[in-house]
Amino acid sequence: MLLAVLQYWDYIYQINIKIENKKFKMSVTEKFRGANIPKKEIDVLKIIEHTIKYPRTESHEKFKLVNSIENFNIDKPLRVINYSLFDSALFVVKNNRVSSLSIIDPNVCDSCIDKDTGWRPSDDDCARCGIIIPESISIFTALEELYIVGNSLVGCRIPDSLFELISLKILFLDRVGLSRGISEKIGNLKSLISLHLPGNRLQEIPESITNLNSLINLDLSQNRLSELPSSLSGLKNLRVLNLRKNSLNELPNSITDLSNLQVLNLYRNKLTSLPQNIEKMESLKKLTLEENNLTSLPENIGDLSSLCHLNISKNQITKIPDSLINKNIVIRGYP
């Protein structure tokens, strides 16, 4: 009995030693590009920057310390953002911890193809292209902003450990190759305010997205979504929803439960109708329905009390509901 008790307390002691060692290792800081940060974070930054390189050279990008990543305007449409103007690797430090990261693949596939001869790199060359995000990215427990821009053809390798970064407030994953889907673990990121997943060939959204209770801005543009999960209606604080350039045939009626939504962009989808209870979206100010297959609008669409801008260009709508007549609403695409 006494031996069992001694073994138990020795076990507890060893656990405490491991915890203290972990805290100590994280508290050991070194100078890196002008900032004092934990050595473990430096090690991971070095791993990442060695993957930001051109496939046929040994040169690679080096992380640059900046005060903020304010030039990364995530509110601009994808087609407007010129990533060639950005440094490929930036980081921000707050309280001696990495708080923001921006990682952009400098390789452009078109530049590897000779337009005159048709020559293109081998599969082996392409296999060496593309940013690799290591499992150890989870070491950045103080990270609040993460911007990753991959290569539209090669993509990027995103580990599940990324979804352990529970301090994240902004997550931007553009063209990182998520065609196989995004992990259900994304529901762990409950501090997220802004989530951007454009250009990833996504065909579905995980149900766990409903756990992102703080989310205000959600960008799912330029994917291959043909339907939306009903769980999307659980995002009660959502104000901006960008679904442009997908393959949506219809919207779930539950989308009208997004009572705080102010901007809904459905440009270039395949919608043939809208929810009949759309008037419930009392905060909606801007609704973009350009380039869909709509032939009519719900009779009560004019009862959207906050609506200011409605774009119905390039549909087959020949008559607008009476509820829209004499309303102070800018309507584009109707004579």
C-alpha positions as CSV (number, residue, x, y, z in Angstrom):
1,M,0.0,0.0,0.0
2,L,2.8,2.4,1.0
3,L,4.6,1.5,-2.2
4,A,1.5,2.3,-4.3
5,V,1.2,5.7,-2.6
6,L,4.8,6.5,-3.2
7,Q,4.5,5.6,-6.9
8,Y,1.4,7.7,-7.2
9,W,3.1,10.8,-5.8
10,D,6.2,10.2,-7.9
11,Y,4.0,10.1,-11.0
12,I,2.4,13.4,-10.0
13,Y,5.8,14.9,-9.4
14,Q,7.1,13.8,-12.9
15,I,4.0,15.4,-14.5
16,N,4.7,18.7,-12.7
17,I,8.3,18.6,-13.8
18,K,7.2,18.2,-17.4
19,I,4.8,21.1,-17.1
20,E,7.4,23.4,-15.6
21,N,10.0,22.3,-18.2
22,K,7.5,23.2,-21.0
23,K,6.8,26.6,-19.4
24,F,10.6,27.2,-19.1
25,K,11.3,26.2,-22.7
26,M,8.6,28.6,-23.9
27,S,10.0,31.4,-21.7
28,V,13.5,31.1,-23.2
29,T,13.6,33.8,-25.9
30,E,16.1,34.6,-28.6
31,K,16.6,37.4,-31.0
32,F,15.0,36.8,-34.4
33,R,14.9,39.4,-37.1
34,G,14.8,42.2,-34.5
35,A,12.4,40.6,-32.0
36,N,12.7,38.6,-28.9
37,I,10.5,35.5,-29.1
38,P,10.5,32.0,-27.8
39,K,13.1,29.7,-29.4
40,K,10.4,27.2,-30.2
41,E,8.5,29.7,-32.2
42,I,11.7,30.7,-34.1
43,D,12.3,27.1,-35.0
44,V,8.9,26.8,-36.6
45,L,9.3,30.1,-38.5
46,K,12.5,28.8,-39.9
47,I,10.8,25.5,-41.0
48,I,8.1,27.5,-42.8
49,E,10.3,30.0,-44.5
50,H,12.4,27.2,-46.0
51,T,9.3,26.0,-47.9
52,I,8.6,29.4,-49.4
53,K,10.9,29.0,-52.3
54,Y,11.2,28.6,-56.0
55,P,11.3,24.9,-57.0
56,R,14.4,25.1,-59.2
57,T,16.5,27.2,-56.9
58,E,17.9,26.9,-53.4
59,S,16.9,30.5,-52.4
60,H,13.9,31.0,-50.1
61,E,12.0,33.8,-48.5
62,K,12.9,35.1,-45.0
63,F,10.3,36.3,-42.5
64,K,10.2,40.0,-42.1
65,L,9.2,41.7,-38.8
66,V,6.5,44.4,-39.2
67,N,4.3,46.3,-36.8
68,S,1.1,45.1,-38.4
69,I,-0.2,43.4,-41.5
70,E,-2.6,46.2,-42.2
71,N,-1.9,46.3,-46.0
72,F,-3.6,42.9,-46.3
73,N,-7.0,44.2,-47.2
74,I,-9.3,41.2,-46.8
75,D,-12.4,43.3,-47.5
76,K,-11.4,43.6,-51.2
77,P,-12.8,41.1,-53.7
78,L,-10.4,38.3,-54.5
79,R,-9.9,39.5,-58.1
80,V,-8.7,42.9,-56.8
81,I,-6.0,41.7,-54.5
82,N,-2.6,41.7,-56.1
83,Y,-0.5,39.4,-54.0
84,S,2.7,40.2,-55.9
85,L,2.7,43.5,-54.1
86,F,3.1,41.8,-50.7
87,D,6.1,40.3,-49.0
88,S,5.9,36.5,-49.0
89,A,6.6,36.1,-45.3
90,L,5.7,38.6,-42.5
91,F,5.2,38.3,-38.8
92,V,4.1,40.5,-36.0
93,V,5.2,40.2,-32.3
94,K,3.2,41.3,-29.3
95,N,4.4,40.7,-25.7
96,N,7.3,38.6,-27.0
97,R,5.0,36.2,-28.8
98,V,4.2,35.9,-32.5
99,S,0.7,37.3,-32.8
100,S,0.3,37.6,-36.6
101,L,1.6,35.6,-39.6
102,S,1.3,36.2,-43.4
103,I,2.6,33.5,-45.7
104,I,2.3,33.8,-49.5
105,D,3.5,31.3,-52.1
106,P,5.7,33.4,-54.5
107,N,5.3,30.9,-57.3
108,V,2.9,31.5,-60.1
109,C,2.2,28.5,-62.3
110,D,1.8,30.5,-65.5
111,S,5.3,31.8,-65.2
112,C,6.7,28.3,-65.3
113,I,5.0,27.6,-68.7
114,D,6.7,28.7,-71.9
115,K,3.9,30.1,-74.0
116,D,5.8,29.8,-77.3
117,T,7.0,26.2,-77.0
118,G,4.4,24.8,-74.6
119,W,7.1,23.6,-72.3
120,R,6.1,23.1,-68.7
121,P,7.9,21.7,-65.6
122,S,7.9,18.1,-64.7
123,D,5.7,16.6,-62.1
124,D,8.8,16.3,-59.9
125,D,9.3,20.0,-60.1
126,C,5.7,20.7,-59.3
127,A,5.8,18.3,-56.3
128,R,8.6,20.5,-54.8
129,C,6.4,23.6,-55.2
130,G,3.8,24.8,-52.7
131,I,4.1,26.0,-49.1
132,I,4.2,23.3,-46.4
133,I,2.7,24.3,-43.1
134,P,4.1,22.0,-40.4
135,E,2.2,20.2,-37.6
136,S,4.2,22.3,-35.2
137,I,2.3,25.5,-36.2
138,S,0.2,24.8,-33.1
139,I,3.2,26.1,-31.0
140,F,1.9,29.7,-31.8
141,T,-0.7,29.7,-29.0
142,A,-0.8,33.5,-29.0
143,L,-1.5,33.8,-32.7
144,E,-4.5,36.1,-33.5
145,E,-4.1,36.5,-37.2
146,L,-3.1,34.0,-39.9
147,Y,-3.0,34.7,-43.6
148,I,-2.0,31.9,-46.0
149,V,-2.1,32.3,-49.8
150,G,-1.2,29.2,-51.7
151,N,-0.7,28.4,-55.4
152,S,-4.0,27.8,-57.3
153,L,-2.7,24.6,-58.9
154,V,-0.4,23.1,-56.3
155,G,-2.2,24.4,-53.3
156,C,-0.8,24.1,-49.8
157,R,-0.6,21.5,-47.1
158,I,-2.7,22.5,-44.1
159,P,-2.4,20.2,-41.0
160,D,-5.2,19.6,-38.6
161,S,-3.0,21.1,-35.8
162,L,-3.8,24.5,-37.3
163,F,-7.2,24.2,-35.9
164,E,-5.8,24.1,-32.4
165,L,-4.9,27.8,-32.6
166,I,-7.8,28.8,-30.4
167,S,-6.6,32.4,-30.0
168,L,-7.1,33.1,-33.8
169,K,-9.4,36.0,-34.6
170,I,-8.7,36.2,-38.3
171,L,-8.1,33.2,-40.5
172,F,-7.4,33.7,-44.2
173,L,-6.8,30.5,-46.3
174,D,-6.8,31.5,-50.0
175,R,-6.1,28.8,-52.7
176,V,-4.6,26.4,-50.3
177,G,-6.1,23.3,-51.9
178,L,-9.0,22.3,-49.6
179,S,-10.9,20.4,-52.3
180,R,-11.1,17.3,-50.0
181,G,-12.9,19.4,-47.5
182,I,-12.0,21.4,-44.4
183,S,-11.6,19.7,-41.0
184,E,-14.5,19.5,-38.6
185,K,-12.0,20.8,-36.1
186,I,-12.5,24.3,-37.4
187,G,-15.3,24.4,-34.9
188,N,-12.6,24.7,-32.2
189,L,-11.7,28.3,-33.3
190,K,-14.4,29.9,-31.2
191,S,-12.5,33.3,-31.1
192,L,-12.7,33.7,-34.9
193,I,-14.2,37.0,-36.0
194,S,-13.3,36.8,-39.6
195,L,-13.0,33.6,-41.7
196,H,-11.9,33.6,-45.4
197,L,-11.8,30.5,-47.5
198,P,-11.9,31.7,-51.1
199,G,-10.7,29.8,-54.1
200,N,-10.4,26.3,-52.5
201,R,-12.7,24.2,-54.6
202,L,-14.7,23.4,-51.5
203,Q,-17.8,21.3,-52.1
204,E,-19.2,21.3,-48.6
205,I,-18.9,23.2,-45.3
206,P,-18.5,21.2,-42.0
207,E,-21.5,21.3,-39.6
208,S,-19.1,22.4,-36.8
209,I,-19.0,25.9,-38.3
210,T,-22.0,26.6,-36.2
211,N,-19.7,26.7,-33.1
212,L,-18.0,29.9,-34.4
213,N,-20.3,32.1,-32.3
214,S,-18.1,35.2,-32.6
215,L,-17.9,35.1,-36.4
216,I,-18.8,38.4,-38.1
217,N,-17.3,38.0,-41.6
218,L,-17.5,34.7,-43.6
219,D,-16.0,34.5,-47.1
220,L,-16.7,31.3,-49.0
221,S,-16.4,32.8,-52.5
222,Q,-15.0,31.0,-55.6
223,N,-15.6,27.5,-54.4
224,R,-17.9,24.7,-55.7
225,L,-20.6,24.7,-53.1
226,S,-24.0,23.4,-54.4
227,E,-25.7,23.7,-51.0
228,L,-25.2,25.2,-47.6
229,P,-25.5,23.4,-44.3
230,S,-28.5,24.3,-42.1
231,S,-26.0,24.8,-39.3
232,L,-24.9,28.1,-40.9
233,S,-28.0,29.6,-39.3
234,G,-26.3,29.2,-35.9
235,L,-23.9,32.1,-36.7
236,K,-26.1,34.7,-35.0
237,N,-23.5,37.5,-35.0
238,L,-22.7,37.1,-38.8
239,R,-22.8,40.5,-40.6
240,V,-21.1,39.7,-44.0
241,L,-21.6,36.5,-46.0
242,N,-19.8,36.2,-49.3
243,L,-20.9,33.3,-51.5
244,R,-20.0,34.7,-54.9
245,K,-19.0,32.3,-57.7
246,N,-20.3,29.0,-56.3
247,S,-22.9,26.6,-57.7
248,L,-25.8,27.2,-55.3
249,N,-29.2,26.1,-56.7
250,E,-31.1,27.2,-53.7
251,L,-30.7,28.6,-50.2
252,P,-31.9,26.8,-47.1
253,N,-34.9,28.6,-45.4
254,S,-32.8,28.6,-42.2
255,I,-30.5,31.3,-43.8
256,T,-33.2,33.8,-42.9
257,D,-32.4,33.2,-39.2
258,L,-29.2,35.3,-39.7
259,S,-31.0,38.3,-38.3
260,N,-27.8,40.4,-38.0
261,L,-26.6,39.8,-41.5
262,Q,-26.1,43.1,-43.4
263,V,-24.3,42.0,-46.6
264,L,-25.2,38.9,-48.7
265,N,-23.3,38.4,-51.9
266,L,-24.6,35.6,-54.2
267,Y,-23.1,36.8,-57.5
268,R,-22.8,34.2,-60.2
269,N,-24.5,31.2,-58.7
270,K,-27.3,29.1,-60.1
271,L,-30.2,30.2,-57.9
272,T,-33.7,29.8,-59.3
273,S,-35.5,31.1,-56.3
274,L,-35.1,32.7,-52.9
275,P,-36.6,31.8,-49.5
276,Q,-40.2,33.0,-49.2
277,N,-39.6,34.2,-45.6
278,I,-36.7,36.5,-46.7
279,E,-38.3,39.4,-44.9
280,K,-37.0,38.0,-41.6
281,M,-33.5,39.2,-42.5
282,E,-34.3,42.6,-41.0
283,S,-30.7,43.8,-40.8
284,L,-29.9,43.1,-44.5
285,K,-28.6,46.2,-46.3
286,K,-27.0,44.9,-49.4
287,L,-28.2,41.9,-51.5
288,T,-26.3,40.9,-54.6
289,L,-28.1,38.4,-56.9
290,E,-26.3,39.2,-60.2
291,E,-25.8,36.4,-62.7
292,N,-28.2,33.8,-61.4
293,N,-31.2,32.0,-62.9
294,L,-33.9,33.9,-61.2
295,T,-37.2,34.6,-63.0
296,S,-39.0,36.3,-60.0
297,L,-38.4,37.6,-56.5
298,P,-40.4,36.9,-53.4
299,E,-43.4,39.2,-53.0
300,N,-42.3,40.3,-49.6
301,I,-38.7,41.2,-50.5
302,G,-39.6,44.8,-50.2
303,D,-40.4,44.3,-46.5
304,L,-36.7,44.0,-45.8
305,S,-36.7,47.1,-43.6
306,S,-32.9,47.8,-43.8
307,L,-32.4,47.0,-47.5
308,C,-30.6,49.8,-49.4
309,H,-29.0,48.1,-52.4
310,L,-30.4,45.3,-54.5
311,N,-28.5,43.9,-57.6
312,I,-30.6,41.6,-59.8
313,S,-28.6,42.2,-63.1
314,K,-28.2,39.3,-65.6
315,N,-31.2,37.3,-64.5
316,Q,-34.5,36.6,-66.2
317,I,-36.6,38.9,-64.0
318,T,-39.2,40.8,-66.0
319,K,-41.3,42.2,-63.1
320,I,-40.4,43.3,-59.6
321,P,-42.8,42.8,-56.7
322,D,-45.1,45.7,-55.7
323,S,-43.4,45.7,-52.3
324,L,-40.3,47.2,-53.9
325,I,-42.1,50.0,-55.7
326,N,-41.6,53.5,-54.2
327,K,-39.0,52.2,-51.7
328,N,-35.8,54.0,-51.0
329,I,-33.8,51.1,-52.5
330,V,-31.2,51.3,-55.2
331,I,-32.0,48.5,-57.6
332,R,-29.5,47.5,-60.3
333,G,-30.4,45.4,-63.3
334,Y,-34.0,46.5,-63.7
335,P,-35.2,49.2,-66.0
